[in-house]
């Protein structure tokens, strides 16, 4: 085995560990009964965090609001993006570059700026027109997100239009079709895959947006803002349960799409047509996208039902009892330590120092002071203040 092979294998392991490691950890913590998301120490297998997630009214209300806002964004952003892409394809090169810069600019503007500007603009409009319905969290969030989400859709349509043969539309117009008929029967079917992709991308962009939404949603809350608020107040494994749900939905969608793409390539005579899966009628039926989706949903439903029937209360009670026993042992050990310190302090000799014996251990026991003999009275007028100074001797 060469050095390059070892390096490549180590790099691949490190890369996939970095990429999928957090997902694996979140999946494991979603089934651990610990109140804090952790892998070790393992306590009990439980599916209760999924029920706690679904029982969180704030998150569920935010999820419903996000779906409503996302559908509104898709319904407006996709036509706007398509119109922008079609306009760019029909303009001269200089005007196309200018319009492209204008349409793509909202992506580069921070979401905080878009959110605040949306509130200020539509607040002025609603007060000027006297229409309070315009100053609504749902409306403001949809309008604020469209300003940059529609640019995502436009980029998808531009990429698709680069593969379109404009002579097909010209031929339809020459044969007597109206521009509307040419658009509906030629251009729109060609753009159908891009429309689906743009709708999916805009829905995800609206669903996960936080910077703009946190300002425009006002008193309402979306799933993202409610989730951020929950994280600020403390996290628990119910967020890991949410990650498991998202990962499961993603895997089901990815596997179903992979089955669809391979079947489509096999029907077109591509390399997949020579696969043994499409030579046998049974395996060909099992690899149908609808069948793959049904199998995956059935397996997930079965696992969910089996998990919901699992009772972890006995294990959790045992873990709680063990924690209480360990806390009691720690408390007893602490109490013994305190009593030992108090007994040691009681064995020390008490000090008569004015400082309460705080410095009694620095020099051992202090001996009793010796009595001092009284000094004779001094005939000095100064009361003996200078008694230690010898008087001057007389010459006599």
RAPE-V171375 format. One record per backbone hydrogen bond with DSSP energy under -0.5 kcal/mol. NH is the residue of the N-H (numbers start at 1). CO is the residue of the C=O. E is the energy in kcal/mol with one decimal. If there is no record, write none. Layout:
NH&CO&E + NH&CO&E
This chain:
6&2&-1.8 + 7&3&-2.6 + 8&4&-2.8 + 9&5&-2.6 + 10&6&-2.6 + 11&7&-2.6 + 12&8&-2.4 + 13&9&-2.3 + 14&10&-2.5 + 15&11&-2.7 + 16&12&-2.6 + 17&13&-2.2 + 18&14&-2.3 + 19&15&-2.1 + 20&16&-3.0 + 21&17&-2.0 + 24&20&-2.3 + 25&21&-2.4 + 26&22&-2.3 + 27&23&-2.1 + 28&24&-2.1 + 29&25&-2.6 + 30&26&-1.3 + 31&28&-1.6 + 32&29&-1.0 + 33&44&-1.7 + 46&31&-1.7 + 50&47&-0.9 + 51&47&-0.9 + 52&48&-2.2 + 53&49&-2.0 + 54&50&-2.4 + 55&51&-1.6 + 56&53&-1.2 + 57&55&-1.0 + 60&56&-2.2 + 61&57&-2.5 + 62&58&-2.2 + 63&59&-2.3 + 64&60&-2.1 + 65&61&-2.4 + 66&62&-2.4 + 67&63&-2.1 + 68&64&-2.2 + 69&65&-2.7 + 70&66&-2.8 + 71&67&-2.4 + 72&68&-1.9 + 73&69&-2.4 + 74&70&-2.5 + 75&71&-2.4 + 76&72&-1.2 + 77&73&-3.5 + 78&74&-1.6 + 80&76&-1.7 + 81&77&-2.8 + 82&78&-2.4 + 83&79&-2.6 + 84&80&-2.3 + 85&81&-2.2 + 86&82&-2.4 + 87&83&-2.3 + 88&84&-2.1 + 89&85&-1.7 + 90&86&-0.9 + 90&87&-0.7 + 91&87&-0.9 + 96&92&-2.6 + 97&93&-2.0 + 98&94&-1.8 + 99&95&-2.7 + 100&96&-2.3 + 101&97&-1.8 + 102&98&-1.8 + 103&99&-2.6 + 104&100&-2.1 + 105&101&-1.1 + 107&104&-1.2 + 108&104&-0.6 + 108&105&-1.5 + 109&105&-0.8 + 114&110&-1.8 + 115&111&-2.5 + 116&112&-2.4 + 117&113&-2.5 + 118&114&-2.0 + 119&115&-1.9 + 120&116&-2.4 + 121&117&-2.7 + 122&118&-2.2 + 123&119&-1.7 + 124&120&-1.9 + 125&121&-2.2 + 126&122&-2.4 + 127&123&-2.0 + 128&124&-2.4 + 129&125&-2.5 + 130&126&-1.1 + 131&126&-1.4 + 132&130&-0.7 + 134&131&-1.1 + 135&132&-1.0 + 136&134&-1.5 + 140&136&-3.1 + 141&137&-2.0 + 142&138&-2.3 + 143&139&-2.5 + 144&140&-2.7 + 145&141&-2.4 + 146&142&-2.0 + 147&143&-1.2 + 148&145&-1.1 + 149&145&-2.7 + 150&146&-1.7 + 152&148&-0.9 + 152&149&-0.6 + 153&149&-1.6 + 154&150&-2.1 + 155&151&-2.0 + 156&152&-1.6 + 157&153&-2.1 + 158&154&-2.5 + 159&155&-1.9 + 160&156&-1.5 + 161&157&-2.6 + 162&158&-1.3 + 163&160&-1.5 + 164&161&-1.5 + 166&164&-0.8 + 168&165&-1.7 + 169&165&-0.5 + 170&166&-1.9 + 171&167&-2.4 + 172&168&-1.9 + 173&169&-2.3 + 174&170&-2.2 + 175&171&-1.5 + 176&173&-1.3 + 177&172&-2.4 + 182&178&-2.6 + 183&179&-2.0 + 184&180&-2.4 + 185&181&-2.6 + 186&182&-1.5 + 187&182&-1.8 + 188&183&-3.1 + 190&186&-1.2 + 191&187&-1.9 + 192&188&-0.5 + 192&189&-0.8 + 195&191&-2.5 + 196&192&-2.2 + 197&193&-2.2 + 198&194&-2.9 + 199&195&-2.4 + 200&196&-2.0 + 201&197&-2.5 + 202&198&-2.6 + 203&199&-1.9 + 204&200&-2.2 + 205&201&-2.7 + 206&202&-2.3 + 207&203&-2.4 + 208&204&-2.4 + 209&205&-0.7 + 214&210&-2.7 + 215&212&-1.0 + 216&212&-1.7 + 217&213&-2.5 + 220&217&-1.8 + 223&62&-1.3 + 226&222&-2.5 + 227&223&-2.0 + 228&224&-2.4 + 229&225&-2.1 + 230&226&-1.9 + 231&227&-2.1 + 232&228&-2.0 + 233&229&-1.3 + 234&231&-1.1 + 239&236&-1.9 + 241&237&-2.0 + 242&238&-1.6 + 243&239&-1.9 + 244&240&-2.1 + 245&241&-2.0 + 246&242&-2.3 + 247&243&-2.7 + 248&244&-2.4 + 249&245&-2.4 + 250&246&-2.3 + 251&247&-2.5 + 252&248&-2.4 + 253&249&-2.3 + 254&250&-2.7 + 255&251&-2.7 + 256&252&-2.2 + 257&253&-2.3 + 258&254&-2.4 + 259&255&-2.2 + 260&256&-2.1 + 261&257&-2.8 + 262&258&-2.4 + 263&259&-2.0 + 264&260&-2.4 + 265&261&-2.4 + 266&262&-2.2 + 267&263&-2.3 + 268&264&-1.4 + 269&266&-1.2 + 270&265&-2.8 + 273&270&-1.7 + 274&271&-1.2 + 275&272&-1.4 + 278&275&-1.3 + 279&276&-0.9 + 280&276&-1.2 + 284&280&-2.4 + 285&281&-1.8 + 286&282&-2.3 + 287&283&-1.7 + 288&285&-1.2 + 292&288&-2.9 + 293&289&-2.4 + 294&290&-2.3 + 295&291&-2.7 + 296&292&-2.4 + 297&293&-2.4 + 298&294&-2.3 + 299&295&-2.5 + 300&296&-2.4 + 301&297&-2.6 + 302&298&-2.4 + 303&299&-2.5 + 304&300&-2.4 + 305&301&-2.4 + 306&302&-2.5 + 307&303&-2.5 + 308&304&-2.2 + 309&305&-1.3 + 310&306&-0.5 + 310&307&-0.9 + 312&310&-0.6 + 316&312&-2.6 + 317&313&-2.4 + 318&314&-2.1 + 319&315&-2.4 + 320&316&-2.4 + 321&317&-2.4 + 322&318&-2.2 + 323&319&-2.2 + 324&320&-2.4 + 325&321&-2.3 + 326&322&-2.3 + 327&323&-2.4 + 328&324&-2.3 + 329&325&-2.3 + 330&326&-2.4 + 331&327&-2.4 + 332&328&-2.5 + 333&329&-2.4 + 334&330&-2.2 + 335&331&-2.3 + 336&332&-2.5 + 337&333&-1.9 + 338&334&-2.1 + 339&335&-2.5 + 340&336&-2.2 + 341&337&-1.9 + 342&338&-2.2 + 343&339&-2.3 + 344&340&-2.0 + 345&341&-2.0 + 346&342&-1.8 + 347&343&-1.2 + 348&344&-0.6 + 348&345&-0.7 + 356&353&-1.7 + 358&355&-1.0 + 360&357&-1.4 + 362&359&-1.2 + 383&380&-1.3 + 385&382&-1.0 + 387&384&-1.7 + 389&386&-1.7 + 390&388&-0.5
